[in-house]
Amino acid sequence: MEFIYEIGLFALKTVFIVVGVLLTAAFLFQMGSSRNRRGTQMEVEKLNSRFKSFRRHLQGHLLGKKQFKNLQKAEKKQRKAEDTGDARPGRVFVIDFVGDVRATAVQSLREEITAILSVAQAGDEVVVRLESGGGLVTSYGLAASQLARLKEAKIKLTICVDKIAASGGYMMACVADEIIAAPFAVVGSIGVIAQVPNFNRVLKKNDVDYREVTAGEFKRTVTVFGEITEHGMEKFKEQIEGTHLLFKNFVSSHRPRVDIAKVATGEHWYGTQAVELGLVDRLLTSDDYLFQRYPTADVFRVHYHGRKKLRDRLSESASEILHKTLLKLWTDANRTRFDL
């Protein structure tokens, strides 16, 4: 027994050391990044140049010297013709949104969309590479509203889902004119969940009095320390059902061809299934979609870096490390269920 205790204590110490090292590394990285970005909060990268650079690099290895030289001359002549000719119709602006439970990335999203709207013209398109398993209703409601600004301005909105757009993530995705998903991307989960641990029995067992004073019959229905009554639980369930109804109506208004009764069960589906259900429009990765667009349009990646206090950066770094650790534990625990 003592041996097991020592092993556990050693493992716990190891975890604390690893987390400390990771936090230090994250802090140093954040400090270096903030110095490099000082005064430059909005980054704009033309992806066409990146695609052409990759192609040119490979051609340099695959073609003979003479062939490669002739190709360079032809490309130079083509670039000159493009520079002197009319601008290509329509531009594509690319935004990345990786959501957490609180959808904190909405702070960058709102700035990116504002910047794009300040220069957007008829024929332009915004592509959002979305990855989120959902979270707080209010946070993802705001994120979806930010995307709706593009629709109101008559700018085409395309959502690309390579991994997951579930629950609040799908709330954002359904705003789009077109949803594109990878074949095994997880989509859907149109449902609402609320989990509240309750310690009332523990308090009673230890003779601890707990009093909660409210004004209004349903100011508090289910709480952490208060006694859960049948009346309060019924109201709590009613509130969840009301939120679910709002979610269903929101999806129906943006994708009216979807059989909402069939898909709003809280289930999730993979991309190939989601196409059949009308939750997404076609199967394609974001890489393929942008690769198809770049020969005929100028493609720009737009990313906003918000200036944050040291305290916030440390907090976010710790939160990210904890999130990844818990996600790994959850994945390992469910490996036999979800692995191929």
RODO-2510 file (C-alpha; in nm, 4 decimals, decimal comma):
residues 340
     n   res          X          Y          Z
     1     m     0,0000     0,0000     0,0000
     2     e     0,2849     0,2351     0,0905
     3     f     0,4531     0,1518    -0,2397
     4     i     0,1393     0,2503    -0,4345
     5     y     0,1172     0,5732    -0,2339
     6     e     0,4778     0,6620    -0,3243
     7     i     0,4133     0,5917    -0,6928
     8     g     0,1064     0,8153    -0,6869
     9     l     0,2961     1,0927    -0,5107
    10     f     0,5793     1,0678    -0,7638
    11     a     0,3318     1,0837    -1,0542
    12     l     0,1634     1,3894    -0,9017
    13     k     0,4974     1,5674    -0,8589
    14     t     0,5871     1,4833    -1,2193
    15     v     0,2614     1,6359    -1,3439
    16     f     0,3271     1,9582    -1,1505
    17     i     0,6819     1,9806    -1,2886
    18     v     0,5687     1,9210    -1,6468
    19     v     0,2893     2,1790    -1,6170
    20     g     0,5381     2,4287    -1,4682
    21     v     0,7825     2,3763    -1,7538
    22     l     0,5050     2,4095    -2,0132
    23     l     0,3769     2,7290    -1,8521
    24     t     0,7266     2,8776    -1,8516
    25     a     0,7781     2,7831    -2,2163
    26     a     0,4380     2,9250    -2,3094
    27     f     0,5170     3,2457    -2,1232
    28     l     0,8508     3,2912    -2,3025
    29     f     0,6887     3,2161    -2,6363
    30     q     0,4083     3,4647    -2,5715
    31     m     0,6562     3,7336    -2,4672
    32     g     0,8640     3,6776    -2,7802
    33     s     0,5560     3,6779    -3,0000
    34     s     0,4240     3,9996    -2,8457
    35     r     0,7554     4,1751    -2,9095
    36     n     0,7535     4,0617    -3,2702
    37     r     0,3956     4,1795    -3,3188
    38     r     0,4260     4,5100    -3,1384
    39     g     0,2383     4,7737    -3,3334
    40     t     0,1031     4,5157    -3,5840
    41     q    -0,2316     4,3842    -3,4673
    42     m    -0,3801     4,2912    -3,8058
    43     e    -0,1883     4,0437    -4,0199
    44     v    -0,2680     3,9999    -4,3885
    45     e    -0,0988     3,7283    -4,5943
    46     k    -0,1568     3,6670    -4,9638
    47     l    -0,1891     3,2905    -4,9934
    48     n    -0,1469     3,2918    -5,3718
    49     s     0,2213     3,3654    -5,3202
    50     r     0,2529     3,0698    -5,0817
    51     f     0,0869     2,8285    -5,3254
    52     k     0,3055     2,9480    -5,6130
    53     s     0,6173     2,9240    -5,3964
    54     f     0,5433     2,5597    -5,3125
    55     r     0,4850     2,4760    -5,6774
    56     r     0,7980     2,6587    -5,7928
    57     h     1,0098     2,4844    -5,5306
    58     l     0,8969     2,1390    -5,6415
    59     q     0,9338     2,2243    -6,0104
    60     g     1,2909     2,3326    -5,9427
    61     h     1,3654     1,9772    -5,8302
    62     l     1,1557     1,7935    -6,0881
    63     l     1,2418     1,9828    -6,4071
    64     g     1,5722     2,0154    -6,5861
    65     k     1,7609     2,3446    -6,5657
    66     k     1,6583     2,4536    -6,9142
    67     q     1,2932     2,3616    -6,8630
    68     f     1,2833     2,5378    -6,5262
    69     k     1,4435     2,8508    -6,6718
    70     n     1,1883     2,8629    -6,9546
    71     l     0,9087     2,8150    -6,7003
    72     q     1,0386     3,1058    -6,4915
    73     k     1,0427     3,3310    -6,8000
    74     a     0,6857     3,2333    -6,8870
    75     e     0,5664     3,2987    -6,5305
    76     k     0,7437     3,6357    -6,5258
    77     k     0,5690     3,7345    -6,8496
    78     q     0,2361     3,6202    -6,7042
    79     r     0,2867     3,8236    -6,3842
    80     k     0,3701     4,1312    -6,5902
    81     a     0,0519     4,0869    -6,7927
    82     e    -0,1510     4,0499    -6,4736
    83     d     0,0019     4,3641    -6,3223
    84     t    -0,0788     4,5754    -6,6275
    85     g    -0,4260     4,4258    -6,6779
    86     d    -0,7496     4,4689    -6,4876
    87     a    -0,7764     4,3353    -6,1329
    88     r    -0,9232     3,9885    -6,1065
    89     p    -1,2908     3,9917    -6,0130
    90     g    -1,3638     3,8934    -5,6552
    91     r    -1,1288     3,8401    -5,3649
    92     v    -1,1290     3,5679    -5,1023
    93     f    -1,0630     3,6571    -4,7382
    94     v    -0,9740     3,3645    -4,5113
    95     i    -1,0397     3,3652    -4,1360
    96     d    -0,9533     3,0899    -3,8868
    97     f    -1,1834     3,0325    -3,5903
    98     v    -1,0852     2,7743    -3,3286
    99     g    -1,3479     2,7785    -3,0565
   100     d    -1,3256     2,6891    -2,6896
   101     v    -1,6088     2,6615    -2,4387
   102     r    -1,6324     3,0398    -2,3983
   103     a    -1,5718     3,1123    -2,7689
   104     t    -1,2928     3,3543    -2,6729
   105     a    -1,1818     3,3679    -3,0379
   106     v    -1,4855     3,5880    -3,1045
   107     q    -1,2766     3,8837    -2,9851
   108     s    -1,0492     3,8406    -3,2868
   109     l    -1,3366     3,7407    -3,5166
   110     r    -1,5252     4,0663    -3,4650
   111     e    -1,2146     4,2736    -3,5513
   112     e    -1,1353     4,0618    -3,8570
   113     i    -1,4885     4,0930    -3,9905
   114     t    -1,4938     4,4683    -3,9272
   115     a    -1,1666     4,5058    -4,1184
   116     i    -1,2938     4,2976    -4,4100
   117     l    -1,6236     4,4868    -4,4293
   118     s    -1,4304     4,8141    -4,4520
   119     v    -1,2789     4,7041    -4,7857
   120     a    -1,5184     4,4377    -4,9169
   121     q    -1,6737     4,4802    -5,2597
   122     a    -1,9415     4,3033    -5,4600
   123     g    -1,8141     3,9624    -5,5666
   124     d    -1,5828     3,9154    -5,2684
   125     e    -1,6040     3,6058    -5,0498
   126     v    -1,5145     3,5249    -4,6895
   127     v    -1,4016     3,1722    -4,6037
   128     v    -1,4048     3,0762    -4,2362
   129     r    -1,2063     2,7655    -4,1425
   130     l    -1,4123     2,6665    -3,8399
   131     e    -1,3224     2,4233    -3,5642
   132     s    -1,5377     2,4062    -3,2536
   133     g    -1,7283     2,1592    -3,0416
   134     g    -1,9481     2,4345    -2,8971
   135     g    -1,9858     2,5899    -2,5554
   136     l    -2,1806     2,8695    -2,3862
   137     v    -2,5020     2,9711    -2,5603
   138     t    -2,4439     3,3463    -2,5263
   139     s    -2,0837     3,3262    -2,6482
   140     y    -2,1642     3,1258    -2,9597
   141     g    -2,4748     3,3318    -3,0222
   142     l    -2,2486     3,6373    -3,0439
   143     a    -2,0048     3,4537    -3,2731
   144     a    -2,2900     3,3558    -3,5068
   145     s    -2,4122     3,7171    -3,5048
   146     q    -2,0676     3,8346    -3,6140
   147     l    -2,0844     3,6038    -3,9157
   148     a    -2,4351     3,7300    -3,9906
   149     r    -2,2840     4,0773    -4,0448
   150     l    -2,1239     3,9437    -4,3629
   151     k    -2,4554     3,8112    -4,4908
   152     e    -2,6234     4,1433    -4,4201
   153     a    -2,3522     4,3169    -4,6253
   154     k    -2,4222     4,0765    -4,9178
   155     i    -2,0764     3,9190    -4,8915
   156     k    -2,0675     3,5481    -4,9725
   157     l    -1,9817     3,3411    -4,6655
   158     t    -1,8349     2,9926    -4,6937
   159     i    -1,7669     2,7782    -4,3868
   160     c    -1,5076     2,4997    -4,4115
   161     v    -1,5140     2,2281    -4,1458
   162     d    -1,2118     1,9987    -4,1455
   163     k    -1,2570     1,8457    -3,7991
   164     i    -1,5624     1,9540    -3,6006
   165     a    -1,8502     2,2021    -3,6007
   166     a    -2,0856     2,0746    -3,3342
   167     s    -2,3461     2,2388    -3,1109
   168     g    -2,2435     2,6079    -3,0906
   169     g    -1,9936     2,5388    -3,3688
   170     y    -2,2781     2,4320    -3,5956
   171     m    -2,4814     2,7330    -3,4840
   172     m    -2,2037     2,9421    -3,6412
   173     a    -2,1697     2,7203    -3,9486
   174     c    -2,5370     2,7243    -4,0450
   175     v    -2,5211     3,1017    -4,1036
   176     a    -2,3072     3,0405    -4,4148
   177     d    -2,4212     3,0485    -4,7757
   178     e    -2,2345     2,7213    -4,8200
   179     i    -2,0962     2,4687    -4,5701
   180     i    -1,8102     2,2479    -4,6861
   181     a    -1,6912     1,9604    -4,4699
   182     a    -1,4248     1,6916    -4,4789
   183     p    -1,5686     1,3381    -4,5087
   184     f    -1,5000     1,2515    -4,1431
   185     a    -1,5601     1,5935    -3,9899
   186     v    -1,8059     1,5859    -3,6986
   187     v    -2,1145     1,7991    -3,7595
   188     g    -2,4452     1,8634    -3,5826
   189     s    -2,5140     1,8062    -3,2122
   190     i    -2,8113     2,0425    -3,2263
   191     g    -2,9014     2,0163    -2,8607
   192     v    -2,8563     2,1809    -2,5218
   193     i    -2,6945     2,0413    -2,2109
   194     a    -2,6665     2,1776    -1,8561
   195     q    -2,4728     2,0075    -1,5786
   196     v    -2,4881     2,1306    -1,2186
   197     p    -2,3193     1,9318    -0,9406
   198     n    -2,5114     1,9449    -0,6153
   199     f    -2,3574     1,9174    -0,2668
   200     n    -2,6705     1,9704    -0,0608
   201     r    -2,6680     1,6164     0,0818
   202     v    -2,3012     1,6528     0,1770
   203     l    -2,3796     1,9752     0,3666
   204     k    -2,6712     1,8137     0,5484
   205     k    -2,4646     1,5099     0,6378
   206     n    -2,2034     1,7352     0,7982
   207     d    -2,4647     1,9581     0,9698
   208     v    -2,3786     2,2610     0,7579
   209     d    -2,6595     2,5117     0,7144
   210     y    -2,6964     2,6757     0,3740
   211     r    -2,9361     2,9606     0,3066
   212     e    -3,0078     3,1220    -0,0280
   213     v    -3,2245     3,4320    -0,0412
   214     t    -3,3835     3,5281    -0,3743
   215     a    -3,6485     3,7666    -0,4993
   216     g    -3,8497     3,6120    -0,7777
   217     e    -3,9908     3,2608    -0,7854
   218     f    -3,7459     3,1309    -1,0444
   219     k    -3,4402     3,3485    -0,9803
   220     r    -3,2615     3,0239    -0,8954
   221     t    -3,3977     2,6820    -0,9934
   222     v    -3,1088     2,4360    -0,9614
   223     t    -2,7968     2,5424    -0,7696
   224     v    -2,4749     2,3853    -0,6448
   225     f    -2,5520     2,3974    -0,2726
   226     g    -2,9289     2,4430    -0,2497
   227     e    -3,1793     2,1593    -0,2251
   228     i    -3,3133     2,0544    -0,5649
   229     t    -3,6919     2,0530    -0,5609
   230     e    -3,9197     1,8883    -0,8148
   231     h    -4,0731     2,2279    -0,8918
   232     g    -3,7313     2,3834    -0,9492
   233     m    -3,6171     2,0917    -1,1670
   234     e    -3,9288     2,1215    -1,3849
   235     k    -3,8575     2,4902    -1,4431
   236     f    -3,4915     2,4172    -1,5137
   237     k    -3,5927     2,1587    -1,7745
   238     e    -3,8381     2,4082    -1,9236
   239     q    -3,5598     2,6653    -1,9622
   240     i    -3,3364     2,4117    -2,1374
   241     e    -3,6182     2,3131    -2,3724
   242     g    -3,6782     2,6815    -2,4494
   243     t    -3,3136     2,7299    -2,5394
   244     h    -3,3268     2,4189    -2,7587
   245     l    -3,6295     2,5578    -2,9400
   246     l    -3,4419     2,8826    -3,0115
   247     f    -3,1495     2,6782    -3,1452
   248     k    -3,3780     2,4741    -3,3728
   249     n    -3,5533     2,7832    -3,5054
   250     f    -3,2160     2,9464    -3,5740
   251     v    -3,0963     2,6479    -3,7780
   252     s    -3,4297     2,6244    -3,9644
   253     s    -3,4218     2,9918    -4,0590
   254     h    -3,0772     2,9575    -4,2176
   255     r    -3,1164     2,6076    -4,3641
   256     p    -3,4897     2,5648    -4,4305
   257     r    -3,4452     2,2471    -4,6362
   258     v    -3,3194     2,0566    -4,3305
   259     d    -3,5666     1,8261    -4,1544
   260     i    -3,5138     1,9887    -3,8155
   261     a    -3,7123     1,7244    -3,6262
   262     k    -3,4739     1,4604    -3,7584
   263     v    -3,1447     1,6404    -3,6945
   264     a    -3,2164     1,8346    -3,3736
   265     t    -3,1876     1,5318    -3,1468
   266     g    -2,8476     1,6247    -3,0063
   267     e    -2,6778     1,3621    -3,2241
   268     h    -2,3704     1,4291    -3,4340
   269     w    -2,2847     1,2952    -3,7767
   270     y    -1,9759     1,2608    -3,9949
   271     g    -1,9419     1,4662    -4,3116
   272     t    -2,0648     1,1975    -4,5500
   273     q    -2,3803     1,1514    -4,3420
   274     a    -2,4254     1,5259    -4,2897
   275     v    -2,4443     1,5813    -4,6673
   276     e    -2,7332     1,3380    -4,6960
   277     l    -2,9136     1,5147    -4,4102
   278     g    -2,8579     1,8593    -4,5621
   279     l    -2,6470     1,9798    -4,2704
   280     v    -2,3584     2,0502    -4,5103
   281     d    -2,3562     2,1144    -4,8840
   282     r    -2,0572     1,9215    -5,0141
   283     l    -1,7523     1,7202    -4,9117
   284     l    -1,4139     1,8878    -4,9483
   285     t    -1,1274     1,9925    -4,7247
   286     s    -1,0489     2,3610    -4,6777
   287     d    -0,7115     2,3028    -4,8452
   288     d    -0,8756     2,1734    -5,1624
   289     y    -1,1317     2,4529    -5,1663
   290     l    -0,8714     2,7294    -5,1384
   291     f    -0,6465     2,5511    -5,3886
   292     q    -0,9350     2,5594    -5,6361
   293     r    -0,9995     2,9282    -5,5724
   294     y    -0,6471     3,0705    -5,5926
   295     p    -0,5913     3,0422    -5,9737
   296     t    -0,8858     3,2752    -6,0409
   297     a    -0,8964     3,4955    -5,7285
   298     d    -0,6637     3,6782    -5,4917
   299     v    -0,6738     3,4904    -5,1607
   300     f    -0,5845     3,6727    -4,8385
   301     r    -0,5589     3,5292    -4,4884
   302     v    -0,6654     3,7862    -4,2283
   303     h    -0,5726     3,7454    -3,8623
   304     y    -0,6112     3,9884    -3,5742
   305     h    -0,3785     3,9772    -3,2734
   306     g    -0,5360     4,1420    -2,9725
   307     r    -0,2993     4,3021    -2,7233
   308     k    -0,3363     4,1217    -2,3930
   309     k    -0,2027     4,1788    -2,0463
   310     l     0,0606     3,9441    -1,9074
   311     r    -0,1939     3,8078    -1,6596
   312     d    -0,4363     3,7207    -1,9409
   313     r    -0,1656     3,5553    -2,1501
   314     l    -0,0568     3,3384    -1,8565
   315     s    -0,4170     3,2511    -1,7788
   316     e    -0,4893     3,1528    -2,1385
   317     s    -0,1690     2,9477    -2,1604
   318     a    -0,2602     2,7580    -1,8427
   319     s    -0,6160     2,7103    -1,9677
   320     e    -0,4943     2,5786    -2,3026
   321     i    -0,2567     2,3320    -2,1361
   322     l    -0,5339     2,2094    -1,9046
   323     h    -0,7759     2,1805    -2,1978
   324     k    -0,5306     1,9727    -2,4027
   325     t    -0,4507     1,7514    -2,1025
   326     l    -0,8189     1,6826    -2,0278
   327     l    -0,8900     1,6269    -2,3989
   328     k    -0,6105     1,3684    -2,4158
   329     l    -0,7386     1,1912    -2,1057
   330     w    -1,0914     1,1860    -2,2488
   331     t    -0,9637     1,0569    -2,5856
   332     d    -0,7585     0,7819    -2,4212
   333     a    -1,0526     0,6795    -2,2051
   334     n    -1,2791     0,6496    -2,5116
   335     r    -1,0197     0,5104    -2,7504
   336     t    -1,1812     0,1702    -2,7942
   337     r    -1,5094     0,3374    -2,8773
   338     f    -1,4016     0,5942    -3,1338
   339     d    -1,0827     0,4639    -3,2950
   340     l    -1,0965     0,3048    -3,6402
***
